[in-house]
């Protein structure tokens, strides 16, 4: 028998579904991932700027510059100094901005010191620089140094994402769910750095050998 409504009792409200709600668990999960990840690139950039490294496009060169300046800061009597200096000069001559900036600071300090001797390799480099014979970027236009910190951040985003959402595949979608590489590409693209799932996957897979490949790249034995 139908239940009679008591006096003053309201009719039960029919549930209404918002058209914005995801239609499935998978969609709900993916919406959550995008919402949560969207702020990660800005948080990383803010951290980089807080320590003076600028944004993703600047940080790699600044880190390498600091490393090379440290190599040049040792005493000229140190047995490693000559090798360090020749390496920095060589890298600068290939068009690497970080090495050029490090060498500029080192050379300027020597020129301002009346008692300092200017090494022959630095003098030769400066002469070539003044004559416009030093390239302003590597010949193959590679961005491996420029993107060094950005790519490290991308690897971190994938790993943190996997720990947070273990159901999601890491690098390749499975037909039901997009991969974390896909989501990282999405949030980076929304921030203005256009990257596809395939590119994120390649960055992640190359990370383990990046130091070795970067060394070969700097000395001209490998391009990226």
JOLINRA-V512579 format. One record per residue. N is the residue number from 1. OMEGA is omega in radians with two decimals (999 if undefined). Layout:
# JOLINRA-V512579
N	OMEGA
N	OMEGA
This chain:
# JOLINRA-V512579
1	3.10
2	3.14
3	3.11
4	-3.13
5	3.09
6	-3.13
7	3.13
8	-3.13
9	-3.14
10	3.03
11	3.07
12	-3.10
13	3.11
14	3.14
15	3.12
16	3.14
17	3.08
18	3.10
19	-3.13
20	-3.11
21	3.09
22	-3.08
23	-3.09
24	3.09
25	-3.13
26	-3.14
27	3.12
28	3.13
29	-3.10
30	3.08
31	3.11
32	-3.12
33	-3.14
34	-3.12
35	-3.10
36	-3.08
37	-3.01
38	-3.11
39	-3.06
40	3.14
41	3.14
42	3.11
43	3.11
44	3.14
45	3.11
46	3.11
47	3.11
48	-3.14
49	-3.12
50	3.12
51	3.01
52	-3.11
53	3.13
54	-3.13
55	-3.08
56	-3.05
57	-3.08
58	-2.93
59	-3.11
60	3.13
61	-3.11
62	3.09
63	3.13
64	3.11
65	3.13
66	3.11
67	-3.12
68	3.09
69	3.08
70	3.12
71	-3.13
72	-3.05
73	3.13
74	-3.11
75	3.10
76	3.08
77	3.13
78	-3.11
79	3.14
80	-3.00
81	-3.09
82	3.11
83	3.12
84	-3.10
85	-3.13
86	3.11
87	-3.14
88	3.11
89	-3.13
90	-3.13
91	3.12
92	-3.14
93	3.09
94	3.08
95	-3.12
96	-3.05
97	-3.10
98	3.13
99	3.13
100	3.12
101	3.12
102	-3.13
103	3.10
104	3.13
105	3.14
106	-3.14
107	3.13
108	3.13
109	3.12
110	-3.13
111	-3.13
112	-3.14
113	-3.09
114	-3.12
115	-3.06
116	3.05
117	3.14
118	-3.14
119	-3.11
120	-3.11
121	3.13
122	3.11
123	3.13
124	3.13
125	-3.11
126	3.12
127	3.11
128	3.13
129	-3.13
130	3.12
131	3.12
132	-3.09
133	3.13
134	3.14
135	-3.13
136	3.08
137	3.12
138	-3.04
139	-3.07
140	3.10
141	-3.09
142	-3.13
143	-3.04
144	3.14
145	3.14
146	-3.05
147	-3.05
148	-3.09
149	3.09
150	-3.10
151	3.06
152	3.08
153	3.12
154	3.10
155	3.12
156	3.13
157	3.12
158	-3.10
159	3.12
160	3.10
161	3.14
162	3.11
163	-3.10
164	-3.12
165	-3.04
166	3.12
167	-3.08
168	3.04
169	-3.03
170	-2.97
171	-3.09
172	3.08
173	-3.09
174	-3.14
175	3.08
176	-3.07
177	3.00
178	3.11
179	3.05
180	3.05
181	3.10
182	-3.09
183	3.10
184	3.07
185	-3.14
186	-3.07
187	3.08
188	3.11
189	3.11
190	3.10
191	3.11
192	3.09
193	-2.98
194	3.14
195	3.14
196	3.06
197	-3.14
198	-3.14
199	3.10
200	3.12
201	-3.13
202	3.10
203	-3.13
204	-3.09
205	-3.12
206	-3.00
207	-3.07
208	-3.11
209	-3.04
210	-3.11
211	3.13
212	-3.12
213	3.12
214	3.11
215	3.11
216	-3.14
217	-3.10
218	-3.13
219	3.00
220	-3.11
221	-3.10
222	3.05
223	-3.09
224	999
